[in-house]
Amino acid sequence: MILNICADPRVLSIIRLVKIVITIIKIVVPIILIVTGMISFVKATVKGEVNDTLKGLINKVIAAILVFLIPTFVSLLVNLVSSDSEYKACLSDSTTEGINAAYVTRAKQMVLDAKNTLNTGLYTAAKTEVSALEDDAAKSSLEQELVEVNKEIEKAKEERKAKEEERRRAGGSGTGSINADGKYTKAEIIDMGEQQVKDMTNEQFIEFMASAARIVYSEYGGVLPSITIAQACLESGYGNSFINTTHNVFGLIGYPGSKPKVGVLRQFDNFYEATYYHYAYFQNYINVYGNFLAKCENHDALGAASHLGAYANGSTTYAPSIQALINQYDLTKYDY
């Protein structure tokens, strides 16, 4: 357990800082005690009060020696009593070299996780971690690995895109036979009841909204499925908090034809209709969102999500929340 904690470079950095503080105390406090004792002794000598002051000087010297030696005694005692090699390793690794090595180890694991899963979120996190490494040799090696990982991710995306195109051609457009990700057809989405959605787990809700999002995307283009799914998760609490029986998983407000966020919650007949109007909403009010659709066209989900603050009336946390959901569930896999 201790070893697992001390594998975290941040923990090692804290331990190193504590050791530095203890070392400073060991040196500075004894010096202060001895200097102040000597000053008092000199003053007393001038006044002819040597005996009492000499006793005080000796006490301060003894205190200085104890302050200097106590941390050493405690460390020796712990080493003698404890046979926990993990504890000792934790202390010995809390050096600049040990901390850098821990960062390299963590970066290697993150690169390996990205390689094994081909998850774009993990790849991005690994890339950020590697870029911060101070070990140039390890950094260069891991950056080369990440280049290969990125190639594999792009290859997987192309394969998913090809399969999606094949499914789209096989299913046609706008018909009940479309099944964008192998889970739900358009007809099943239209027939889906609200209670059925509320009974879904988070993962099941994501699969359900992935079907709706990808069908609308295959029919009309526009908003990337990953954006649609993430907004549905955030706005409805994974299908648990849309109001009454409106099928409104996106929190869309406004009378038909009115500007969004004006009036009352929109009423929809089914989840497909709600998803379509989510797409239409961005088409109608694109000027509010800058380059949102342009980034969607370039399959830049995280970049597109950065423009979503206006969706939540200028909230500074909304866009990061959408980006976090996209990364957490690797939702960009549904964009192809």
N, C-alpha and C positions, 0 to 999 in steps of 0.2 A: 504493500500500500504506500509506504513512504517513498519507495523508489519510483512509483508511478507519479506521485506528486512532484518529486524532484526532477522528473524528466521534463517538466515544464520550465522552459528557460526564464519565464517571468518569476517563478518561485525562486529559482537559483539567483536571479538578480536581486531579489529582496533579501535572501540570506547573505549574499555578498555585501549588500549595503549595511546590514546589521553587523556583520563582522568588521567592516570599516569603522562604523560608529563605536563599537567596543574597543577597537584598537586605538582610536583617537582618545577615548575616555581613559584607557590604560596609560597613555602617555601624558595627556594634558593635565588631568586631575592631580597626579603625583607632583608634576612640576609646579602647579599652582600652590599645592600644600607646602612644598619645600620652600618655594620663594617667599610666600607670605610668612612662613615660620622664621626664615632667616631675617626678613625685614623687622619682624617683631623682636627678634633676639638682638639685632644691632641697636634698635631703639632702646631696649631695656639695658643693654650694656652701657650706653651713654648715660642713662639715668641711675646706674648702679643697682639695677634690679635683676641681676643675672640668674639667680637660682630659680625663681618662679618661671621666668621666661624660658630657661633652658629645658625645664620639664615640658613646657608646651611645645617647644621645638621638637623634642624627642617624640612626643605623641603624634605630631604631624608627620614626622619622618616615618614612624611605624605605620600610620594610616596610609601614607603614600605607597609604602612597600606592599601593604595588603591590597590596595586598589589595583596595583600593577599585577600582583600575583594571583588574586582570586579567580579571574577568568581562566587562567592557565590551570589552576587547581581543579576547577569545575570540569574543564575539558578532559583532564587526565582521569578524574574520578569517573566520569561518564564512560570513557573508553575502557576503563578497567571493569566497571560493573556491567556495561552493556556489550553483548556479543552481536548486536544488530549491525551487520556489515552494510545494510542499506542506508542506515543513519550516517555511518562514517562516509560512505560514498557520496551521500547528499552534501555533506560538508566539504568534502574534497573537490567536488565538482563545481562549487560556487565560486569559481574564478572566471576571469575574462575568457580564457580558453575553453573552460567547461561550459560556460553560457553559450558561446558561439557554436560549440559542438552540439549543444542541445537544440539550438535553432536549426542547425543543418539536419539533425535527426528528424525534427518535426517537419521540416520542409520536404525531406525525402518521403516521409509517410504520406504527406498530402499529395505529392506527385504520384505516388503509387496508388492512392485511392482514386485520383482522377483517371489514371490509366486503366484501372480495373473496372470502373463504372462508366467511363466516358460521359461523366456528368459535367455539364458546362459550368454549373455553379462551383463544383469542387475544383474544376480546372482554373477558374478565375481566382478562387481563394489561394490555390497553390502558386499561381503566377505572382500574386501579390506577396506571398510569403517568401518566395525565392528572390524576388527583386530586392528585398530588404536585407538579404544575407551579406555579411561582411567578409566571409570566406570566399575569395574570388574564384578559387579552383572549384569548390563545390557549387558555387553559383553558376559558373559557366557550364558545368556538367549537367546540372538540373535544368538549366534553360534549354539545352539541347534535347533533353528528354521531353520537356514540355512542347517543343516544336513537333516532335513525333506524336505526342498525345493529341495535340490540336489537329494534326492531319487525320488521326483516327476519328476524332469527334466530327470533323467536317465530312469524312467519308460516311460515317453513320448517319449524319444528317441527309446526305445525298441519297443514301439508300432508303431512308424513311420517306424522303420527298418523292422518290421514284415509285415506292409502294403506294403512297397516297395518290399520286397521279394515276396509277393503274387502277386503284379502287374507284377514283372519281370517274374515270372513263367507263369502268364496268358498271357503275351504279347510275350514271347519268347525272343530271342536274335538276334539283327541285323536286325530286320524287321521293316517295316514302321508302324507297329501297336504299337510299344513301346511308351508309354506316361508316362514319369518318374514321373511327379508331377501333372498330370491332366490338363496341360495347352496346350502343343504342342506335336504332334507326330514327329517321326523322319522325315517322309515325309514332314510335314508342316515346319520343320526347314530347310530342304534342299530347299524347294520352297520359303522361306521367302526372300523378296527383301530388299535391303539396305535402300531404302527410307521408307519402312514400319517400319524398326527398328529405323530409325532416328526420326520417328514420335511418337515413344513410350515415355511414361513417364518413370522416373527412376524406379518406381516400376514395370511397365510392362516389361521394359528391363531386370530387375532382374528375373522376372518370365520366360521370354523367354530363358535367358541364363541358368536358373536353369534346364529347360527341356533338353537343349543341354548337359549341364555338367553331368546331372544324367544319361542320355542315354549312353554317352561315358563311364561313370564310371561303369554302369551296364554291359557294354560289355567288358571293358578292365581292370577295377579296377584302381589302381594308384592314380592320383591326386584327392584329395577330391573335390567334387562339390563346397563347400564353397570357396576354394582357386580359382578355375576356375572362378566362378561368380565375386568374388572381383577383380581379375585381369582384367577381361573384363570391369568392371565398371570403374576402374582406367585408364586402357590403352586407352579406347575409349571414355571416358567421357559419360558413359551410352549410348553408341551406336551412338554418335554424331560426333566423330572425327576420324574414321578410314579413311585411305587415299583412295581417288577415289573409285573404284569399286572392291576392293580386298577381301571384307568380312573379313578383318584382324582386328578383335576386340582385339587381344592380342599384337599388335605391333611387331609381329615376323618378323625378318629380316634375309636374307640369301638366297643364291641360293639353289635349291633342293639338299639335301645331304651335304650342307656345314655347317660349324659351325654357330650357331645363332649369331646375331648381326654383321654379316659380309655380305657385299653386299647390296642388295636392299630389299625393303619390299616384303614379300612373297605374291604371288597371290593365292587366293583360289576360288574354284567354288561356294562354299556356306558356310553357318555358321556351319553346321555340320562338314564339312571337316576342317575348321579353328579350331574347338574345338578339333577334333581328333589330329591334328598336335600339338596343345598345350600340349596334353597328351604325344605325342611321343617325343616332345622336352625334357621334363623332363626325359623320359626313356633313351634318347640318351646321355644326358649330366648330368647324376645324380651325377657324381664325383664333379661337380662344386657346388653342393648344399648340401653336407654333408648328414645329416640324414633326408632330406626332405621326401622322400618316406616312410622311416621307420615310421616317425611320422604320415604320412597320413594313413598308415596301422593301426596305433593305434588310429585313429580318433582324433588326436591332431592337429586341424586346426591352432590354434594360434602358437603352437610350430613349425609346419611346415612352417608357414608364416615367422617366424623369420630367416629362411635361404634364403629368397628371394632377399637379397641385390644384389647378382650377376646378377639377372634378369635385373636390372636397372643399369648395369655397376658399381656396388659397391656403389650405393646411400645409404646413412644412413637413409633416410626418407621413402624409398619404403616399406620395411617390416612393419614398424609401420602404414603406410597408409593402407596397406592390412588388418592388424589386426583391425584397427579402423573400416573399412567397414564391416568386419565380425561381429564385435560387434554391430555396428549401426543397421544393418538389420537382426541380428540374423541368419546369413547365415548357421550356423552349422545345422540348422533344415533340410537343404537339403542333409546332409551327411548320412541320414538314410532312 
